[in-house]
Amino acid sequence: MLIAVGSLALMGLALGAVLGTAARYLAVEGNPIEGELKDMLPGSQCGQCGYVGCAQAAAALAAGSAAVTLCPPGGRALAQALAAKLGISLNGVDLSAVADNGPQLAFVAEEICIGCCRCLKACPTDAIVGAAKQIHNVIREACTGCAACVERCPTEAVSLVPVAVSLQHWVWPKPELTAAHA
């Protein structure tokens, strides 16, 4: 029995060393801009941009096959940051279609919720908790405000509410650039 265990351990070590060496020498370098763009995106994996996740959206942005205004949860600020990162001019781009609502969270109106679990299945971050025929609730720390659950609710019990400003997440607003300072 000890011989069998020892031989399996030796085979595991040998095959692990071979796979580790192969992974090091056969590694394919990715586009470094994709990683930077992926880090800029919200990471909610909501699919509102038309891609499965933020990694695919970043790859499409790096390839130039997607517009910088593709991410609805990111708003105008993300579109401008992506354009600056990619060196794209936003002159002539209509940013009025990009809503900039600020941070929002999903809220379930308990008096309307029937417990159908449709919002639960639509949430990409599993921020909604509940069971069938029970009232659902939202975990605030996990919600990204992607609004995927809002469209799925048949009773319109789920809505997005603005995040109340508190000391934990308040940010000093940047000053507006006026014509006198330009």
C-alpha positions as CSV (number, residue, x, y, z in Angstrom):
1,M,0.0,0.0,0.0
2,L,2.8,2.4,0.8
3,I,4.4,1.7,-2.6
4,A,1.1,2.6,-4.4
5,V,0.8,5.8,-2.4
6,G,4.4,6.7,-3.0
7,S,4.2,6.0,-6.8
8,L,1.1,8.1,-7.1
9,A,2.8,11.0,-5.2
10,L,5.8,10.8,-7.5
11,M,3.7,10.7,-10.6
12,G,1.7,13.7,-9.4
13,L,4.9,15.7,-8.7
14,A,6.4,14.7,-12.1
15,L,3.3,15.6,-14.0
16,G,2.8,18.8,-12.1
17,A,6.4,19.9,-12.9
18,V,5.8,19.1,-16.6
19,L,2.6,21.1,-16.7
20,G,4.1,24.0,-14.8
21,T,7.1,24.1,-17.2
22,A,4.7,23.9,-20.2
23,A,2.5,26.7,-18.9
24,R,5.5,28.9,-18.5
25,Y,7.0,28.3,-21.9
26,L,3.8,28.1,-23.9
27,A,2.0,31.1,-22.3
28,V,0.3,33.4,-24.7
29,E,0.6,37.1,-23.8
30,G,-2.7,39.0,-23.9
31,N,-3.3,42.6,-24.9
32,P,-2.4,44.6,-21.8
33,I,-4.9,47.3,-22.6
34,E,-7.7,44.8,-22.2
35,G,-6.8,44.3,-18.6
36,E,-6.7,48.0,-17.9
37,L,-10.1,48.5,-19.6
38,K,-11.6,45.6,-17.7
39,D,-10.4,47.2,-14.4
40,M,-12.1,50.5,-15.4
41,L,-15.5,48.8,-16.1
42,P,-17.8,48.3,-13.1
43,G,-17.4,44.5,-13.1
44,S,-21.1,43.8,-12.5
45,Q,-21.3,41.4,-15.4
46,C,-24.9,42.6,-16.0
47,G,-24.9,42.2,-19.8
48,Q,-26.6,45.5,-20.5
49,C,-23.8,46.4,-23.0
50,G,-24.6,43.4,-25.2
51,Y,-21.6,41.3,-24.1
52,V,-21.6,38.4,-21.6
53,G,-19.4,40.1,-19.2
54,C,-17.0,43.0,-18.6
55,A,-14.0,41.0,-19.9
56,Q,-15.7,40.5,-23.3
57,A,-16.7,44.2,-23.4
58,A,-13.1,45.2,-22.6
59,A,-11.8,43.0,-25.4
60,A,-14.3,44.6,-27.8
61,L,-13.3,48.1,-26.7
62,A,-9.6,47.2,-27.2
63,A,-10.3,45.8,-30.7
64,G,-12.2,48.9,-31.6
65,S,-15.5,47.1,-32.3
66,A,-17.5,48.7,-29.5
67,A,-18.3,52.3,-28.7
68,V,-17.0,53.8,-25.4
69,T,-20.6,54.5,-24.5
70,L,-21.5,50.8,-24.2
71,C,-21.8,50.6,-20.4
72,P,-25.1,52.0,-19.0
73,P,-24.1,51.5,-15.3
74,G,-20.9,53.4,-15.9
75,G,-22.6,56.5,-17.2
76,R,-20.9,59.5,-18.8
77,A,-17.9,59.5,-16.5
78,L,-16.9,56.0,-17.6
79,A,-17.5,56.9,-21.2
80,Q,-15.2,59.9,-20.9
81,A,-12.6,57.8,-19.0
82,L,-12.6,55.1,-21.6
83,A,-12.3,57.6,-24.4
84,A,-9.3,59.2,-22.7
85,K,-7.7,55.8,-22.1
86,L,-8.1,54.8,-25.7
87,G,-7.2,58.2,-27.2
88,I,-10.6,58.6,-28.8
89,S,-12.1,62.1,-29.2
90,L,-15.7,62.4,-28.0
91,N,-16.3,65.5,-30.2
92,G,-19.4,64.7,-32.2
93,V,-20.4,61.8,-30.0
94,D,-23.9,62.2,-28.5
95,L,-23.6,61.6,-24.8
96,S,-27.2,62.6,-24.1
97,A,-28.3,58.9,-24.6
98,V,-25.9,57.9,-21.7
99,A,-27.8,58.4,-18.5
100,D,-25.7,59.6,-15.5
101,N,-27.9,58.9,-12.6
102,G,-25.2,58.5,-10.0
103,P,-25.0,55.4,-7.8
104,Q,-28.2,53.6,-7.4
105,L,-29.3,50.4,-5.6
106,A,-32.2,48.1,-6.1
107,F,-35.1,48.3,-3.7
108,V,-37.9,45.8,-3.2
109,A,-41.3,47.1,-2.2
110,E,-42.4,44.4,0.2
111,E,-46.1,45.2,0.0
112,I,-46.1,44.5,-3.8
113,C,-43.6,41.6,-4.0
114,I,-45.3,38.2,-4.7
115,G,-42.1,36.1,-4.4
116,C,-42.0,35.0,-8.0
117,C,-38.1,34.8,-8.0
118,R,-37.7,36.3,-11.4
119,C,-35.6,39.2,-10.0
120,L,-33.5,36.6,-8.1
121,K,-32.6,34.8,-11.3
122,A,-31.8,38.0,-13.2
123,C,-29.4,39.4,-10.6
124,P,-25.8,38.9,-11.9
125,T,-24.2,39.4,-8.4
126,D,-26.7,37.4,-6.3
127,A,-27.6,40.5,-4.4
128,I,-31.3,39.6,-4.0
129,V,-32.3,37.1,-1.4
130,G,-35.6,35.3,-0.9
131,A,-37.5,32.2,-1.7
132,A,-40.5,31.2,-3.8
133,K,-43.7,32.8,-2.5
134,Q,-41.7,34.8,0.1
135,I,-40.8,38.4,0.2
136,H,-37.4,39.3,-1.4
137,N,-34.8,41.7,-0.2
138,V,-31.6,43.3,-1.5
139,I,-28.2,43.0,0.0
140,R,-26.9,46.6,-0.3
141,E,-23.2,45.7,-0.3
142,A,-23.6,43.3,-3.2
143,C,-25.9,45.3,-5.4
144,T,-24.3,47.1,-8.3
145,G,-27.3,49.0,-9.5
146,C,-27.3,47.3,-13.0
147,A,-31.2,47.3,-13.2
148,A,-31.3,43.8,-14.5
149,C,-33.9,42.9,-11.9
150,V,-36.2,45.9,-12.5
151,E,-37.3,44.8,-16.0
152,R,-37.9,41.2,-14.8
153,C,-40.3,42.0,-12.0
154,P,-43.9,41.5,-13.2
155,T,-45.5,43.5,-10.3
156,E,-43.0,46.4,-10.5
157,A,-42.0,45.8,-6.9
158,V,-38.3,46.3,-7.7
159,S,-37.0,49.8,-8.5
160,L,-33.7,51.7,-8.4
161,V,-33.3,54.3,-5.7
162,P,-30.4,56.7,-5.4
163,V,-27.8,55.9,-2.7
164,A,-28.1,58.3,0.2
165,V,-24.9,60.3,0.7
166,S,-23.0,59.4,3.8
167,L,-19.5,59.9,5.1
168,Q,-18.4,56.4,3.9
169,H,-18.9,57.1,0.2
170,W,-19.1,60.9,-0.2
171,V,-16.7,62.2,-2.8
172,W,-15.7,65.9,-3.2
173,P,-17.2,66.9,-6.6
174,K,-14.8,68.1,-9.2
175,P,-15.2,71.8,-10.1
176,E,-16.9,72.7,-13.4
177,L,-14.6,74.1,-16.0
178,T,-16.0,77.5,-17.0
179,A,-15.3,79.5,-20.1
180,A,-13.3,82.1,-18.1
181,H,-10.8,79.4,-17.0
182,A,-10.6,77.5,-20.3
